[in-house]
C-alpha cells in the first residue's frame, strides 16, 4: 500500500512566515501559558509549550485545556500560512482525542494542512509530550478553519 505524501503548498503571500509569527506574538493567551512558535513552513506549523505548574492538572500532567489550546493554535497558524496577506483566520471547529497523559518537559503540537480551500481549510494536528528525549504521541486533533478575506488580523 502506498501512502500519499503531504501535499506541497505555495502560499499566496511570500511574506507568510513573518505575518504568521507576528500574529502569534500578539496572542496574550499563548504568552501567558509560555508557548512559543517553532517551525513555520507552507501548510505546517509547530508550537511548543514548556512544562510549568500553571498549565497542569491535579496529577501534574499537562492540562487537557492546555493540550487543546496548543493544538488549536498550531492548526490555525498552519492554515494561516496559506491565506492571502489581507485576511485573518478563525477556528470553525476542532475535535481532539487525548490518547496518553501529557507528561514531560514540554508539549509539541504540529499542525499540517490536509486541504486548503478558498474559504475553509482542514488541518490535522498531532501533539507530542517530550520526556528525557523521548516523544509520546499524546493527542490528535482535526480542525476546520475559515479564511476571512479583507479582514485585518489585528484587533478592531
QUIGI-V451445 format. One record per backbone hydrogen bond with DSSP energy under -0.5 kcal/mol. NH is the residue of the N-H (numbers start at 1). CO is the residue of the C=O. E is the energy in kcal/mol with one decimal. If there is no record, write none. Layout:
nh: {NH;NH}
co: {CO;CO}
e: {E;E}
//
This chain:
nh: {11;14;16;19;20;21;22;23;24;25;26;26;27;28;31;32;33;34;35;36;38;41;44;45;46;47;48;49;50;51;55;56;57;60;62;63;67;68;69;70;71;72;73;74;75;76;77;78;79;80;81;82;83;87;87;88;90;92;93;95;97;98;99;99;100;103;105;106;107;108;109;110;110;111;111;112;113;114;115;117;117;121;122;123;124;125;126;127;128;129;130;130;131;131;134;136;138;138;139;140;141;142;143;144;145;146;147;148;148;149;150;151;151}
co: {9;12;13;15;16;17;18;19;20;21;22;23;24;26;27;28;29;30;30;48;46;44;41;111;39;109;36;107;34;105;52;53;61;57;102;55;63;64;65;66;67;68;69;70;71;72;73;74;75;76;77;79;80;84;85;148;146;144;144;142;140;96;97;138;138;101;130;130;49;128;47;108;126;45;109;124;43;122;122;115;120;145;115;143;112;141;110;139;108;136;106;128;129;134;131;129;127;136;127;97;125;95;123;93;121;90;119;88;146;147;86;86;148}
e: {-0.6;-0.6;-1.6;-2.1;-2.7;-2.6;-2.4;-2.0;-2.4;-2.1;-0.6;-1.2;-1.9;-0.9;-1.9;-2.8;-1.7;-1.2;-2.3;-2.4;-3.0;-3.0;-2.6;-1.9;-2.2;-2.3;-3.1;-2.5;-0.6;-3.0;-2.0;-1.6;-2.1;-2.1;-3.2;-2.8;-2.2;-2.6;-2.4;-2.3;-2.3;-2.8;-2.1;-2.6;-2.5;-2.3;-2.4;-1.8;-2.1;-2.3;-1.4;-2.0;-1.5;-0.7;-0.6;-1.2;-1.5;-2.9;-1.7;-2.4;-2.9;-0.5;-0.7;-2.8;-1.5;-1.4;-2.3;-1.3;-2.5;-2.6;-2.9;-0.5;-3.0;-3.1;-0.6;-2.8;-2.6;-3.1;-1.7;-0.7;-1.6;-2.4;-2.7;-2.5;-2.6;-2.8;-2.1;-3.0;-2.8;-2.8;-3.0;-0.5;-0.5;-2.6;-2.1;-2.6;-2.0;-0.9;-1.7;-2.0;-2.9;-2.1;-2.3;-2.9;-2.6;-2.7;-2.6;-2.6;-0.6;-0.9;-2.9;-0.6;-1.1}
//
